[in-house]
C-alpha cells in the first residue's frame, strides 16, 4: 500500500490524511489548505468526468499576470518579506517589485486564485505593519477594477477616426 497520494491540484506527493476531503465518495489529500480550497471551488478542473480528462490531467497550465501600483514605495526589507510570502504560495511562479512601485505577480490559475493572492498579500501586509495590509489590498483591487473598466470601454475601430 502506498504511503503517499498525489495532490490533484499541484501534483505533490502527500500523506493520505493531509488536508483531506471526500468528494463524490472519493478520498483526496492536499499539500496545503490553498490546494484543498482550489479543488473545492472547481473539482472537475482536476479530476475530470468519466470519459473526459480534466484540464489539469491534460497538463494545462493557465498563467495569469497581475500588475498593480502601490501608492507608497515599499522599503527593501518590506519588499523582501512580501516577495518571500507570496512566492511561497503554490502556483506563484514570479513576483517582481519595481522601483516605480509596480508589483507584478505571475501565477497558474489552476493552482491559485486572485482571492488567495489577495489574502496572502493581506497576511504579508499585516506582518509589515504600518497599514500595508490595506495598501496592498487596495492596490490589487484597484487593478482589478481598472481592468474591468478598460474591458468595457468602447474603442474606435480601425479606419473610424477623424
C-alpha positions, 0 to 999 in steps of 0.5 A: 500500500502506498504511503503517499497520494498525489495532490490533484491540484499541484501534483505533490506527493502527500500523506493520505490524511493531509488536508483531506476531503471526500468528494463524490465518495472519493478520498483526496489529500492536499499539500496545503489548505490553498490546494484543498480550497482550489479543488473545492471551488472547481473539482472537475478542473482536476479530476475530470468526468468519466470519459473526459480528462480534466484540464489539469490531467491534460497538463494545462497550465493557465498563467495569469499576470497581475500588475498593480501600483502601490501608492507608497514605495515599499522599503527593501526589507518590506519588499523582501518579506512580501516577495518571500510570502507570496512566492511561497504560495503554490502556483506563484511562479514570479513576483517582481517589485519595481522601483516605480512601485509596480508589483507584478505577480505571475501565477497558474490559475489552476493552482491559485486564485486572485482571492488567495493572492489577495489574502496572502498579500493581506497576511504579508501586509499585516506582518509589515505593519504600518497599514500595508495590509490595506495598501496592498489590498487596495492596490490589487483591487484597484487593478482589478477594477481598472481592468474591468473598466478598460474591458468595457470601454468602447474603442474606435475601430480601425479606419473610424477616426477623424 
